[in-house]
Amino acid sequence: MKYFTPTFKLSADLPPQTELKEKVGGLPWGLPPQQYPICSDCGRSQTLLIQLVHHPERLDLGKPGRTLLVFQCTYEPAGYCQTWAGGHGANACLILEPEDLICEMTPLPADNPELGIEAEIVNWTAHDDGIPDRNVTPNGQIWSLPDEDMDTDAYFKLCDRAYVGTKLGGAPAWVQDQGEAPSPNWNFVAQLDEQFKLEEKPTATDSATLDLMQRNHIHAFRRLQEGDYSKPRSEWQWIEDGTWLFSGPNLGCGSGYIFVQPSKSEPKGWFFSQC
């Protein structure tokens, strides 16, 4: 199955944003202030994780100009807010019509939510995960990867082909399993990692404060391979290879999943995470 991985560049290394673009972190572009999502648990404004734009191949939102925005509460560090749960209200996945967008960056809410490191998606690269089309359900949903003739070992080997990391399309690489996915009339469209990779060393003068690391891109399932779920991320083994990473959303050392309920008139988004 085809999937797409992003190339990022720090917004601090780019001219100020003046139009709708795909990005992670920062403030959303075009979201009317009255629609800024509020956490249902703590009542605080949420933090933007990613903003994506309709594309007929990469991300079909049913109409040119539509934009998808994913938010998550970052106010309560102790886990009071159920940010992992889809539909609970401690995260949000919005799809906006082009005619509803304002022509500017959304103002910072009065309660001053935490802002993620902002980086623009400057390119998408196409790949193929090797999962055959016959392992896609008839209605286009791909998380179950069914095959009546496949034994258990072959099934898991097929699932292991799913790319682990931030991507559009392809098959989800589950940290747990597909049991938390929404009902069958929703389509998997994207996966989020906790780290985002830069293609080159940043030049922004404040880059030293942005938690950038000249290390390799960590494999999100390292703890699964080692069989140690309790090992903190800070103790994981890193192998330096000249790659620069910056911190993305806090997903509990797991992954986030984005689903869309297709509709020409009113598509809906759904976000949840697993760890």
C-alpha positions in Angstrom: 0.0 0.0 0.0 1.2 3.5 -0.8 2.0 5.9 2.1 3.7 9.3 2.3 6.3 10.6 4.8 6.8 14.3 5.5 9.9 16.4 5.2 10.0 19.2 7.8 11.7 22.5 8.1 11.5 24.6 11.3 9.3 27.6 10.9 12.0 29.6 12.6 14.1 29.0 9.5 11.3 30.1 7.1 9.6 33.4 6.3 6.5 34.2 8.4 3.4 32.2 7.4 1.0 34.2 5.2 -1.2 31.5 3.9 -2.6 28.0 4.6 0.2 25.4 4.9 0.7 22.0 6.3 2.6 22.0 9.6 3.1 20.7 13.1 3.0 22.7 16.3 2.6 26.5 16.7 -0.8 28.1 16.2 -3.4 26.9 13.6 -3.8 28.9 10.4 -7.4 30.0 9.5 -9.2 28.5 12.5 -11.9 31.0 13.8 -11.1 31.8 17.4 -14.6 30.7 18.6 -13.9 27.2 17.2 -10.7 26.7 19.1 -11.1 23.4 21.0 -11.4 23.3 24.8 -10.5 20.3 26.9 -13.6 18.6 28.3 -11.6 17.5 31.4 -9.8 20.6 32.6 -11.5 23.4 30.6 -8.3 24.7 29.1 -7.5 25.4 25.4 -5.8 22.5 23.6 -2.5 22.4 21.8 -2.2 22.1 18.0 -0.4 18.8 17.0 -0.7 19.0 13.2 -2.6 20.8 10.4 -3.1 19.0 7.0 -4.7 20.1 3.8 -6.8 18.1 1.3 -5.0 16.2 -1.4 -6.7 13.8 -3.8 -4.1 11.1 -3.3 -2.4 11.7 0.0 -5.4 12.9 2.1 -8.8 12.9 0.5 -11.1 15.1 2.6 -13.7 15.2 -0.2 -13.1 18.8 -1.3 -10.2 21.0 -2.3 -9.2 23.6 0.3 -10.5 21.6 3.3 -8.1 21.4 6.2 -7.7 18.9 9.0 -6.5 20.0 12.4 -5.6 17.7 15.4 -5.4 19.1 18.9 -4.6 17.6 22.3 -4.7 19.0 25.8 -1.2 19.5 27.3 -2.2 21.3 30.5 -2.4 18.4 33.0 0.9 16.5 33.0 -0.2 13.9 35.5 -2.7 12.3 33.2 -5.9 13.7 34.6 -7.0 14.7 31.1 -7.8 11.6 29.0 -5.9 12.8 25.9 -5.5 9.3 24.5 -9.3 8.6 24.2 -11.0 9.3 20.9 -14.2 11.3 21.2 -13.7 12.0 24.9 -13.0 15.7 24.5 -9.4 16.0 25.7 -8.3 15.9 22.1 -10.0 17.1 18.9 -9.9 16.4 15.2 -11.5 19.2 13.1 -12.2 19.4 9.4 -12.8 23.0 8.2 -14.3 24.2 4.9 -12.2 26.6 2.9 -14.9 29.3 3.0 -14.9 29.1 6.9 -11.2 29.8 7.3 -10.0 33.2 8.4 -7.1 34.7 6.4 -4.6 34.8 9.3 -3.0 32.8 12.1 -5.5 32.1 14.8 -4.8 34.3 17.8 -3.4 32.7 20.9 -6.2 31.9 23.4 -6.3 34.0 26.5 -5.4 31.0 28.8 -2.1 30.7 26.9 -1.9 27.0 26.0 1.4 25.3 25.5 2.6 25.6 21.8 4.5 22.7 20.2 7.6 23.4 18.2 6.4 24.7 14.8 7.7 23.2 11.6 6.3 23.3 8.1 5.9 20.2 6.0 7.8 21.2 2.8 7.5 17.9 1.0 5.9 14.5 0.9 7.8 11.3 -0.2 5.8 8.3 -1.5 6.6 4.8 -0.4 5.1 1.3 -0.6 4.8 -0.8 2.5 4.4 -4.0 0.6 1.0 -4.8 2.0 -1.1 -6.2 -0.9 -4.4 -4.6 -1.9 -6.1 -7.9 -1.2 -5.4 -7.3 2.4 -7.6 -4.2 2.4 -11.3 -4.5 3.5 -13.8 -4.0 0.6 -15.0 -0.6 1.9 -11.4 0.8 1.8 -10.6 0.4 5.5 -7.2 -1.0 6.1 -6.6 -1.5 9.8 -7.8 -5.2 10.0 -5.7 -6.6 7.1 -7.9 -9.6 6.7 -7.0 -12.8 4.8 -8.9 -16.0 5.4 -6.0 -18.2 4.2 -3.3 -16.5 6.2 -1.8 -18.2 9.3 -1.0 -16.2 12.4 2.8 -15.9 11.8 2.2 -14.6 8.2 -0.5 -12.2 9.5 1.9 -10.6 12.0 4.7 -10.5 9.4 2.3 -8.6 7.1 1.4 -6.2 9.9 5.1 -5.6 10.6 5.4 -4.1 7.2 3.4 -1.1 8.2 5.7 1.9 8.6 6.2 3.1 12.2 6.3 6.9 12.2 4.5 10.0 11.0 2.8 9.3 7.7 -0.3 9.7 5.5 -2.0 6.6 4.2 -0.7 3.0 4.3 -1.7 0.7 7.1 -1.6 1.8 10.8 1.3 0.4 12.9 -0.6 -0.4 16.0 1.1 -0.1 19.4 -1.7 -2.2 20.8 -4.4 -3.4 18.3 -7.2 -2.1 16.2 -9.8 -2.5 18.9 -9.8 1.2 19.7 -10.4 2.3 16.1 -13.8 3.9 15.4 -16.6 2.0 13.7 -16.2 0.6 10.2 -17.5 3.7 8.4 -14.3 5.5 9.3 -11.1 5.4 7.3 -7.5 5.4 8.6 -5.7 8.4 7.0 -2.6 9.2 9.1 -0.3 8.3 12.0 1.7 10.6 14.3 5.0 9.9 16.0 6.4 11.7 19.1 9.5 12.8 17.2 9.8 14.6 13.9 12.8 14.3 11.6 14.5 17.2 9.9 16.4 16.7 6.6 19.1 19.1 7.5 20.6 20.9 10.5 18.5 23.9 11.6 19.9 27.3 11.3 17.5 29.2 13.5 19.3 31.2 16.2 17.1 29.7 18.9 17.4 26.1 17.7 19.4 25.2 20.8 16.3 25.7 22.9 14.1 23.5 20.8 15.1 20.1 22.2 16.8 19.2 18.9 18.9 16.1 18.9 21.6 15.0 16.5 20.6 11.4 16.7 19.0 8.7 14.7 15.2 8.4 14.4 14.1 6.1 17.2 12.1 3.0 16.4 8.8 3.6 18.3 8.5 -0.1 19.2 11.9 -0.5 20.8 10.3 -1.2 24.1 8.2 -4.0 22.5 11.3 -5.6 21.1 13.1 -5.4 24.4 10.1 -6.7 26.3 10.4 -3.8 28.8 7.4 -1.6 29.0 8.7 0.3 32.1 11.9 1.6 30.6 11.8 5.4 30.4 12.5 7.0 27.1 15.5 8.8 28.5 17.3 5.4 29.0 16.7 4.1 25.5 19.8 3.5 23.4 20.4 6.2 20.7 22.8 5.8 17.8 24.1 9.1 16.4 24.0 9.3 12.6 23.7 13.0 11.9 19.9 13.1 11.8 18.2 16.0 13.6 15.0 15.4 15.5 12.6 17.7 17.4 10.0 16.8 19.9 6.4 16.4 18.8 3.3 15.5 20.8 3.4 13.7 24.1 1.7 10.4 23.2 3.0 8.4 26.2 5.9 6.9 24.2 3.3 5.6 21.7 1.6 6.7 18.4 -1.4 8.8 17.4 -4.0 7.7 14.8 -6.2 9.9 12.6 -9.4 8.6 11.0 -11.9 10.4 8.8 -15.5 9.6 8.2 -15.8 10.5 4.5 -18.6 12.9 3.3 -19.0 15.3 0.5 -21.0 17.7 2.7 -19.6 17.2 6.2 -16.7 14.9 6.8 -15.6 14.2 10.4 -12.3 13.5 12.0 -11.3 11.2 14.9 -8.0 11.1 16.8 -6.7 8.8 19.5 -3.4 7.4 20.7 -2.0 4.2 22.1 1.0 3.5 24.3 
